[in-house]
Amino acid sequence: MTQVKRNPSVVIIGAGMTGILMDIKLRQAGITDIVVLEKKDCVGGTWRENTYPGAACDVPAHMYTYSFEPNPNWSRFFAHGPEIKQYFEHVADKYDVKRDIRFNEAVTDAQYANGKWTVKTSQQQTYIADFIVCATGILHHPQFPDIPGLKDFKGTTFHTAQWNHNVDISASTRVGVIGTGSTAAQAIPELIKTGAKVSVFQRTPQWLMHLPDFTFSKTSRKLMARFPIITKIHRNMGKFFLEHFFTKAVTGHFIQKHALNFLCKANLRLSIKDKTLREKLRPHYQVGCKRVIINTTFYKGIQKPNAELITEGIERITETGIITKDGKHHELDVLVLSTGFNAFNFMRPMNLIGRNNLHIDKAWAHKIKAYRSMLLSDYPNFFLMLGPNTPIGNFSVIAMSEVQTDYVIKLIDKWREHEFDEFEAKQQAIDDFNAYVKEGLKGTSWVGGCQSWYLDADGDPILWPYTWQRWVDEMKQPQMEHLNTRSF
Ligand code: NAP
């Protein structure tokens, strides 16, 4: 007798880019018992959080778009934050994702026992589910610098991911920015434009690549709406560039690596006129070791008369500013911390508890690792989206999430067909996957002599070291021999 396909209950954690996608794909697969738990009051994830001036995506807009929902209306080649957030709002509305979302409900605990997950939230609600999909994103825990005196500062301090829009920054304001990563490179030129005196405290210089940014004219947008093939061409060109140039350049492919090297060095040489400033901005590590910053505004901004690059190193923060290691006191009114994120929290601080009361902090005490970036042992029927060793270098995370979503649905489908009641990765499969990835990491730029958010406590990058296509191919079908399955 053929059994009826089961309709599982699924809890998705997070209503950012991945959570929205997951909800849409599960519904399209015929799964209707879905709850999306979102800690804030609207969708958008990182694009809701990061509202700093100049926030933009350095992946071409037509590539930073769901494949099934092209957007002929992108106003520019590299879309800015508010427009991206609007796009996610639009998709969530169009596909009625919000019917499944519980806003302002942060997951505090999730525990597995006897084939079910029990999920508890900040609203004292409890949800029982067959599956959990953790779509909590990668860079969402602001990293605050451990600099003496930080709390003593009497002016206004905020992290770029928590931008304080109530602070009026004008020509009479003295702003200090700590950090010179991708975020700072976008925010600093905007601060400089206000006429404020902007002091940039750089600990380590970064490699920047210049890629022209431009707006799409009304006519070209109309043409894209009329002829979807044009949007598709834009998307494919972006994908081709990221896949065959960028990703390969940082994973040890000779020609691309040297081309990227040349382009970044030429950008520094051609953009910075003053030799002393140029040398201060010159990194002494391999191009691509830290995430290459794609940016056209930072080098221009930092040469303006109201900008100052300070490289002496921070001694401590005082009530009125920053003292650098050369003894100089820099008076400030506003202190902006562009000091990045803790990339290793993933779903934490949630208490994720698997089989036998195993807390995720204990499971990951020695090393953060997952089978194919997504599956853990002792955490049955659990998926971690964009987990460790997803190809999160300079590629579109949307494309990554789409590949992972298909993989999730294939596994859930096996459950629906009664092939098993629970599955989890075998510990051996996790270790083998980790060793396989580690082997590839040796040839990448990420181990090229720098410190970055890519590196775990052992100095191993949490990235995927092989080609995009290899990852896609390997994610096509779940290899069931790498999983433990049980039927009750
Ligand atoms: P980040 O790249 O990690 O940069 C943090 C900066 O803060 C670095 O310059 C770091 O210096 C500095 N810093 C940290 N602690 C410090 C301390 N105690 N004293 C002095 N300096 C300190 O962070 P991010 O700029 O926020 O970017 C993080 C990631 O977000 C990017 O790599 C990217 O993946 C993503 N992002 C993407 C876009 C986009 O366009 N798609 C835009 C923004 C961000 P050191 O280098 O010396 O550590």
Boltz pocket constraint, residues with backbone or C-beta under 6 A from the ligand:
constraints:
  - pocket:
      binder: B
      contacts: [[A, 56], [A, 57], [A, 58], [A, 59], [A, 139], [A, 145], [A, 146], [A, 147], [A, 178], [A, 179], [A, 180], [A, 181], [A, 182], [A, 183], [A, 184], [A, 201], [A, 202], [A, 203], [A, 204], [A, 205], [A, 291], [A, 294], [A, 314], [A, 338], [A, 339], [A, 340], [A, 341], [A, 392], [A, 393], [A, 451], [A, 453]]
      max_distance: 6.0
